[in-house]
Amino acid sequence: MTEPVMPTLTRSQVLICMAVSAVVMLVVAKTWTFLFDARVISLSWQPIHLAWGIGLGLLVTLLSSLIYEIWADYRLAANTYLEMVLKPLELVDVIWLGILPGMSEELLFRGVVLPSFGMNAVGLIVSSLIFGILHMASLKHWQYAAWAVIVGIGLGLVTIATDSLLPAVTTHIFTNSLSGLIWKLKQQKLSDL
């Protein structure tokens, strides 16, 4: 049985999908808070929270690059996902890759889902598993989703520790933008050979 071929998307389609996904996640977060009278973690602004986010973003990017280099199955899964999302984008678009998912996913998963299930191990696991599952392009490429679960745990831990969304949002934006930039530059370098 052969794996279905991932669709080829245009730049506009990817950008529209990111924007629509962000709006859907914001609507789900707002609906969740209304239906379940859920607490929402604030985006409280403190310089230390920004520093935590940048530091964690660097760590996630470095670990992801290391895993990419040493684990062939993860590399294949990541490339499948990144080719679908990043290949059609221009270099300047990586900022949207950071901002749109970084803001909307963190509001939903760490801002609403995590506190709804508890600012504890249960909330951490539930929010991280859902986050990981939504990053799985196909069952064959579960490795990418597994890494997303681990990243989700890190994002949840920093949210619990600071009671602020700022570190997680900063981490997510920084990681997505930097990883996207690195991937795009590597692809350009390979195509120049």
C-alpha positions in Angstrom: 0.0 0.0 0.0 1.5 3.3 -1.0 1.4 6.5 1.0 -0.8 9.2 -0.6 1.3 12.0 -2.1 1.2 15.2 -0.2 -0.5 18.0 -2.1 1.6 20.7 -3.7 0.4 24.1 -2.5 1.0 27.6 -3.9 2.4 30.4 -1.8 -1.1 32.0 -1.6 -2.7 28.8 -0.5 -0.1 28.3 2.3 -0.5 31.9 3.5 -4.3 31.7 3.4 -4.2 28.3 5.2 -2.0 29.8 8.0 -4.3 32.8 8.3 -7.5 30.7 8.3 -5.9 28.2 10.8 -5.0 31.1 13.1 -8.5 32.5 12.9 -10.1 29.1 13.6 -7.8 28.5 16.6 -8.7 31.9 17.9 -12.4 31.1 17.5 -12.0 27.7 19.2 -10.1 29.4 22.1 -12.8 32.0 22.5 -15.6 29.5 22.2 -13.9 27.2 24.7 -13.6 30.0 27.2 -17.2 30.9 26.8 -18.6 27.4 27.0 -16.5 26.1 29.8 -15.9 29.4 31.6 -12.2 28.7 31.3 -9.4 30.7 32.7 -7.1 32.2 30.0 -3.4 32.6 30.7 -2.5 36.3 30.1 0.2 37.6 27.9 1.7 39.5 30.8 4.8 41.5 29.8 8.0 41.2 31.7 11.5 41.4 30.2 12.4 38.1 31.9 9.6 36.4 30.1 10.8 37.6 26.8 14.3 36.4 27.6 12.9 33.0 28.6 11.1 32.8 25.3 14.2 33.7 23.2 16.4 31.3 25.2 13.9 28.4 24.9 13.5 29.2 21.2 17.2 28.9 20.7 17.3 25.6 22.6 14.3 24.2 20.7 15.9 25.2 17.3 19.3 23.7 18.3 17.8 20.4 19.5 15.5 20.2 16.5 18.5 20.7 14.2 20.5 18.0 16.1 17.6 15.5 15.9 17.2 16.4 12.2 20.9 15.5 11.6 21.0 12.2 13.6 17.6 10.7 13.2 16.8 9.8 9.5 13.1 9.0 10.1 12.6 12.4 11.8 14.5 14.1 9.0 12.1 12.5 6.5 9.0 13.4 8.5 10.2 17.0 9.0 11.1 17.4 5.3 7.7 16.1 4.2 6.0 18.6 6.5 8.4 21.5 5.7 8.3 20.9 2.0 4.5 21.1 2.0 4.5 24.3 4.1 7.8 26.1 3.4 8.7 25.3 -0.2 6.1 27.5 -1.8 6.9 30.4 0.6 9.2 33.3 -0.1 12.0 34.0 2.4 10.1 37.0 3.8 7.1 34.8 4.5 8.8 33.1 7.4 7.8 36.0 9.6 4.1 34.9 9.1 5.2 31.3 9.7 6.3 32.5 13.1 3.6 35.1 14.1 0.4 33.4 12.9 0.9 29.9 14.4 2.9 31.3 17.3 0.2 33.5 18.6 -2.9 31.4 17.8 -1.5 28.0 18.8 -0.1 29.3 22.0 -3.4 31.1 22.9 -5.3 27.9 22.3 -3.0 25.2 23.7 -1.1 26.9 26.5 -3.5 29.8 27.1 -6.8 27.9 27.2 -6.4 24.1 27.0 -3.6 23.9 29.6 -5.4 25.8 32.4 -8.7 24.1 31.5 -7.2 20.7 32.4 -5.1 22.1 35.2 -1.8 23.8 35.5 -0.3 20.4 36.3 0.8 17.2 34.7 -2.6 16.4 33.4 -3.1 19.7 31.7 0.5 19.6 30.4 0.1 16.1 28.8 -3.4 16.8 27.3 -2.4 20.1 25.8 0.9 18.8 24.5 -0.6 15.6 23.0 -3.3 17.7 21.1 -0.6 20.1 19.9 1.5 17.2 18.7 -1.3 15.4 16.9 -2.2 18.6 15.0 1.4 18.7 13.7 1.3 15.2 12.1 1.1 15.3 8.3 0.4 11.5 8.3 0.7 8.5 10.5 3.8 7.4 8.6 5.5 10.6 9.8 4.7 10.3 13.6 8.3 11.4 14.5 7.5 15.0 13.7 4.4 14.9 15.9 6.4 13.2 18.7 8.9 16.1 18.6 6.0 18.6 18.7 4.6 16.9 21.8 8.0 17.3 23.5 8.2 20.9 22.4 4.6 21.3 23.7 5.7 20.0 27.1 8.5 22.5 27.2 6.1 25.4 26.2 3.7 24.2 28.9 6.3 24.0 31.6 7.5 27.6 30.9 3.8 28.7 30.9 3.2 27.0 34.3 6.4 28.4 35.7 5.7 32.0 34.7 1.9 32.1 34.6 2.3 34.0 31.3 1.9 33.2 27.7 4.7 35.5 26.6 7.6 33.0 26.9 5.7 30.3 25.0 4.5 32.7 22.3 8.0 34.2 21.9 9.5 30.7 21.8 7.0 29.5 19.2 7.5 32.6 17.0 11.3 32.5 17.3 11.5 28.8 16.6 9.2 28.7 13.7 10.8 31.8 12.1 14.4 30.7 12.7 13.8 27.1 11.7 11.9 28.2 8.5 14.7 30.6 7.7 17.4 27.9 8.1 15.4 25.4 6.0 14.7 27.9 3.2 18.4 29.0 3.1 19.6 25.4 3.0 17.2 24.7 0.2 18.4 27.7 -1.8 22.0 26.6 -1.2 21.2 23.1 -2.4 19.4 24.4 -5.5 22.5 26.6 -6.3 24.7 23.5 -6.5 
